[in-house]
Amino acid sequence: MSDTTTRGIRIQVESGYVPERSSPAESLYFFIYTVRISNDGSETAQLISRKWTITDLEGRVEQVQGPGVVGEQPVLSPGESFKYTSFCPLKTPVGSMEGSYQMVTSDGQEFDAQIAPFALAQPHAVN
């Protein structure tokens, strides 16, 4: 599990392998990840955009950027949280993701809430 806090915004991520959507014979490994974004701080903040760095076992790196998450730009008051699940296909049975969410406070201050690296791994692919 990945767990990090930046300026009171705590981001926890858990990942899992989805065998029914994967096809190892075709070098397709499908992973899901669930993110919980909690505002443990004292100021309201809105998630504006995301940046992900996805790396597979062979060192291929993909950068993904875009507005919001799963079509939303949640506003989190102190004590609130937002949870969503998304997916990531890879060409290898093991990889990793890390990144950041671009946040803005109610008074207009922008900052990047870091997402600590987490593994994407087919069970038994790593000892």
Kinemage of the C-alpha trace (Angstrom):
@kinemage 1
@onewidth
@group {chain A} dominant
@subgroup {mainchain}
@vectorlist {calphas} color= white
{ca met a 1} P 0.000 0.000 0.000
{ca ser a 2} L 1.113 3.522 -0.793
{ca asp a 3} L 0.428 6.161 1.871
{ca thr a 4} L 1.697 9.750 1.845
{ca thr a 5} L 0.547 13.152 3.064
{ca thr a 6} L 1.284 16.552 1.515
{ca arg a 7} L -0.054 19.722 3.171
{ca gly a 8} L -2.727 17.750 4.961
{ca ile a 9} L -3.878 15.829 1.869
{ca arg a 10} L -3.381 12.121 2.546
{ca ile a 11} L -3.308 9.764 -0.430
{ca gln a 12} L -3.564 6.014 0.087
{ca val a 13} L -3.447 3.556 -2.811
{ca glu a 14} L -4.022 -0.193 -2.971
{ca ser a 15} L -3.561 -2.178 -6.176
{ca gly a 16} L -4.678 -5.560 -7.424
{ca tyr a 17} L -4.311 -7.874 -10.398
{ca val a 18} L -7.368 -8.715 -12.534
{ca pro a 19} L -6.759 -12.142 -14.118
{ca glu a 20} L -10.077 -12.241 -16.000
{ca arg a 21} L -9.126 -9.065 -17.923
{ca ser a 22} L -5.507 -10.171 -18.488
{ca ser a 23} L -3.967 -12.255 -21.250
{ca pro a 24} L -0.365 -13.194 -20.407
{ca ala a 25} L -0.031 -15.022 -23.763
{ca glu a 26} L -0.600 -11.628 -25.437
{ca ser a 27} L 1.564 -9.711 -22.912
{ca leu a 28} L -1.467 -7.997 -21.377
{ca tyr a 29} L -1.638 -7.674 -17.609
{ca phe a 30} L -4.566 -5.720 -16.200
{ca phe a 31} L -4.378 -4.030 -12.800
{ca ile a 32} L -6.845 -2.006 -10.755
{ca tyr a 33} L -5.981 0.504 -8.088
{ca thr a 34} L -8.164 2.142 -5.469
{ca val a 35} L -7.257 5.610 -4.240
{ca arg a 36} L -8.505 7.275 -1.075
{ca ile a 37} L -7.826 11.027 -0.858
{ca ser a 38} L -8.429 12.419 2.628
{ca asn a 39} L -8.203 15.995 3.787
{ca asp a 40} L -6.505 15.657 7.180
{ca gly a 41} L -5.512 19.326 7.105
{ca ser a 42} L -7.221 22.554 8.105
{ca glu a 43} L -7.944 24.092 4.680
{ca thr a 44} L -10.390 23.170 1.926
{ca ala a 45} L -8.701 21.965 -1.275
{ca gln a 46} L -9.856 20.929 -4.736
{ca leu a 47} L -8.203 18.313 -6.932
{ca ile a 48} L -7.668 19.979 -10.315
{ca ser a 49} L -5.568 17.500 -12.292
{ca arg a 50} L -3.388 14.418 -12.087
{ca lys a 51} L 0.057 13.299 -13.263
{ca trp a 52} L 1.042 9.632 -13.258
{ca thr a 53} L 4.323 7.939 -14.101
{ca ile a 54} L 3.825 4.273 -14.974
{ca thr a 55} L 6.864 2.011 -15.344
{ca asp a 56} L 6.828 -1.620 -16.443
{ca leu a 57} L 9.328 -4.394 -15.717
{ca glu a 58} L 11.282 -3.677 -18.926
{ca gly a 59} L 11.760 -0.018 -18.015
{ca arg a 60} L 9.166 1.421 -20.374
{ca val a 61} L 7.784 4.631 -18.886
{ca glu a 62} L 4.422 6.194 -19.669
{ca gln a 63} L 3.358 9.643 -18.474
{ca val a 64} L -0.374 10.220 -18.018
{ca gln a 65} L -1.803 13.670 -17.331
{ca gly a 66} L -5.270 15.090 -17.344
{ca pro a 67} L -7.974 17.012 -15.539
{ca gly a 68} L -9.449 15.533 -12.373
{ca val a 69} L -9.872 11.846 -11.618
{ca val a 70} L -12.577 9.557 -13.059
{ca gly a 71} L -14.249 12.638 -14.560
{ca glu a 72} L -14.434 14.533 -11.278
{ca gln a 73} L -12.585 17.384 -9.591
{ca pro a 74} L -13.564 16.800 -5.971
{ca val a 75} L -13.528 19.569 -3.370
{ca leu a 76} L -12.453 18.276 0.039
{ca ser a 77} L -13.202 20.216 3.186
{ca pro a 78} L -11.198 19.323 6.309
{ca gly a 79} L -12.217 15.842 7.457
{ca glu a 80} L -13.685 14.793 4.090
{ca ser a 81} L -12.401 12.103 1.753
{ca phe a 82} L -12.929 10.907 -1.818
{ca lys a 83} L -12.411 7.336 -3.008
{ca tyr a 84} L -12.250 5.960 -6.542
{ca thr a 85} L -11.048 2.930 -8.464
{ca ser a 86} L -9.291 3.004 -11.827
{ca phe a 87} L -7.177 0.659 -13.915
{ca cys a 88} L -3.842 0.269 -15.642
{ca pro a 89} L -2.911 -2.241 -18.363
{ca leu a 90} L 0.744 -3.273 -18.621
{ca lys a 91} L 2.770 -5.383 -21.045
{ca thr a 92} L 4.674 -7.041 -18.193
{ca pro a 93} L 3.481 -8.891 -15.058
{ca val a 94} L 5.144 -6.349 -12.770
{ca gly a 95} L 5.335 -2.570 -12.790
{ca ser a 96} L 4.864 0.501 -10.643
{ca met a 97} L 2.983 3.785 -10.536
{ca glu a 98} L 3.612 7.083 -8.778
{ca gly a 99} L 2.579 10.655 -9.322
{ca ser a 100} L 0.796 13.672 -7.942
{ca tyr a 101} L -2.527 15.461 -7.811
{ca gln a 102} L -2.506 19.173 -8.516
{ca met a 103} L -4.539 20.810 -5.767
{ca val a 104} L -5.768 24.348 -5.140
{ca thr a 105} L -6.895 25.713 -1.795
{ca ser a 106} L -9.978 27.880 -1.343
{ca asp a 107} L -7.739 30.967 -1.244
{ca gly a 108} L -6.062 30.053 -4.560
{ca gln a 109} L -2.794 28.473 -3.412
{ca glu a 110} L -1.687 25.650 -5.706
{ca phe a 111} L 0.361 22.652 -4.623
{ca asp a 112} L 1.148 19.101 -5.693
{ca ala a 113} L -0.049 16.328 -3.387
{ca gln a 114} L 2.435 13.508 -3.882
{ca ile a 115} L 1.393 9.906 -4.575
{ca ala a 116} L 4.056 7.539 -3.262
{ca pro a 117} L 5.137 4.689 -5.555
{ca phe a 118} L 3.118 1.497 -5.449
{ca ala a 119} L 3.575 -1.873 -7.120
{ca leu a 120} L 1.478 -3.445 -9.824
{ca ala a 121} L 2.238 -7.158 -9.643
{ca gln a 122} L 0.686 -10.359 -10.856
{ca pro a 123} L 0.520 -12.757 -7.874
{ca his a 124} L 3.575 -15.023 -7.680
{ca ala a 125} L 5.425 -12.883 -10.250
{ca val a 126} L 7.657 -11.508 -7.493
{ca asn a 127} L 9.187 -13.530 -4.681
